[in-house]
């Protein structure tokens, strides 16, 4: 059975995902793709921390500064994952399917972000907010 905590995690993560995904379009007006993905990841990470702390992992007895530091560590790994997957898909894989330009950027970023729930839940549960 799926725990309520994991469902709350998915809801908070989905909210952060949406803000991260759509903010990339805004950042792309001013920066190249890699920088725009990076900036949008920060938007998502900040949103994620606030929602996770308030609704998902409420019972932590660790100092806030330690939670932020550990959350940041988990998110640095997540950021590298999203950036590498997004760039790989945009530059190497999607052009083989004749998907290029803005469509490739959007699809690559969406797929890169989609990998986060599977890799970061345990890190946040057992490291960030324990």
MOPENOR-V80507 format. One record per residue. N is the residue number from 1. PHI is phi in degrees with one decimal (999 if undefined). OMEGA is omega in whole degrees, -180 to 180 (none if undefined). D_CENTER is the distance of its C-alpha to the mean C-alpha in Angstrom with 2 decimals. Layout:
# MOPENOR-V80507
[[N	PHI	OMEGA	D_CENTER] [N	PHI	OMEGA	D_CENTER]]
This chain:
# MOPENOR-V80507
[[1	999	-180	25.21] [2	-77.3	179	21.64] [3	-73.5	179	21.39] [4	-61.0	180	20.73] [5	-60.4	180	18.20] [6	-67.8	177	16.01] [7	-65.5	176	16.57] [8	-64.6	177	15.66] [9	-59.4	179	12.41] [10	-63.4	179	11.72] [11	-65.8	179	13.01] [12	-65.7	179	11.00] [13	-64.7	178	7.69] [14	-65.6	177	9.24] [15	-62.2	179	10.21] [16	-65.1	178	7.02] [17	-58.5	-178	6.02] [18	-62.1	179	9.56] [19	-64.1	179	9.69] [20	-64.3	-177	7.06] [21	-60.7	-176	8.87] [22	-77.1	177	12.22] [23	-68.7	178	12.13] [24	-61.5	178	11.90] [25	-63.0	177	15.31] [26	-64.8	-178	16.66] [27	-63.8	179	15.68] [28	-66.9	175	17.16] [29	-68.2	-173	20.41] [30	-116.8	-173	20.71] [31	-130.8	174	18.92] [32	-72.1	-171	18.73] [33	-56.7	-177	15.86] [34	-61.0	179	14.35] [35	-69.2	179	14.65] [36	-63.8	176	13.33] [37	-61.7	180	10.04] [38	-63.2	180	10.05] [39	-63.5	-179	11.13] [40	-68.1	177	8.79] [41	-63.9	178	5.78] [42	-63.0	176	8.31] [43	-59.5	180	8.96] [44	-64.3	-179	5.78] [45	-65.6	178	6.22] [46	-63.8	177	9.83] [47	-59.9	-180	9.74] [48	-60.0	-179	8.08] [49	-59.8	-178	10.76] [50	-60.8	-178	13.45] [51	-69.9	-180	13.06] [52	-64.5	-179	12.69] [53	-64.6	-176	15.62] [54	-79.1	-170	17.69] [55	-115.7	-171	17.42] [56	-105.5	-175	16.09] [57	-114.0	-171	17.25] [58	-75.5	-166	20.20] [59	-90.3	-179	22.81] [60	-67.2	177	21.74] [61	-103.4	178	24.80] [62	-79.7	177	23.21] [63	-62.1	-179	23.49] [64	-57.2	-180	20.75] [65	-60.9	178	20.66] [66	-68.3	177	20.17] [67	-61.7	180	17.32] [68	-64.2	180	15.57] [69	-62.1	-179	16.48] [70	-71.0	175	15.26] [71	-60.6	179	11.93] [72	-62.7	178	11.66] [73	-60.6	178	12.84] [74	-60.7	-178	10.37] [75	-74.6	174	7.48] [76	-62.9	177	9.80] [77	-64.3	177	10.05] [78	-64.3	178	6.44] [79	-61.2	179	6.66] [80	-61.1	177	9.97] [81	-61.6	-178	9.10] [82	-63.3	-178	7.05] [83	-62.8	-179	9.86] [84	-63.5	180	12.57] [85	-64.7	-179	12.00] [86	-61.7	180	11.72] [87	-67.6	178	14.77] [88	-59.9	-179	16.62] [89	-63.4	-177	16.46] [90	-65.9	-173	17.43] [91	-89.0	-171	20.13] [92	-103.0	-170	21.52] [93	-93.2	-174	21.03] [94	-61.9	176	20.90] [95	-59.5	177	24.02] [96	-67.3	178	25.98] [97	-105.1	-179	25.49] [98	58.4	175	26.52] [99	-107.1	-175	23.13] [100	-138.5	175	22.87] [101	66.1	-177	22.21] [102	-63.5	179	19.93] [103	-63.7	179	19.65] [104	-64.3	179	18.43] [105	-61.9	-179	15.81] [106	-64.9	-179	14.50] [107	-65.4	-180	14.76] [108	-62.7	180	13.28] [109	-66.6	178	10.09] [110	-58.0	-179	10.02] [111	-67.7	177	10.80] [112	-62.0	178	8.43] [113	-64.3	-177	5.36] [114	-66.3	-180	7.97] [115	-81.6	-174	8.38] [116	-63.5	-177	5.72] [117	-57.0	-176	8.14] [118	-78.5	-176	10.90] [119	-104.0	-173	10.15] [120	-105.8	-178	8.79] [121	-57.0	-177	11.16] [122	-65.6	178	14.14] [123	-61.3	180	12.96] [124	-71.9	-178	12.32] [125	-65.1	-173	15.44] [126	-99.9	-179	17.72] [127	-119.8	-173	16.70] [128	-66.4	-168	14.87] [129	-117.2	-177	16.91] [130	-69.7	none	19.90]]
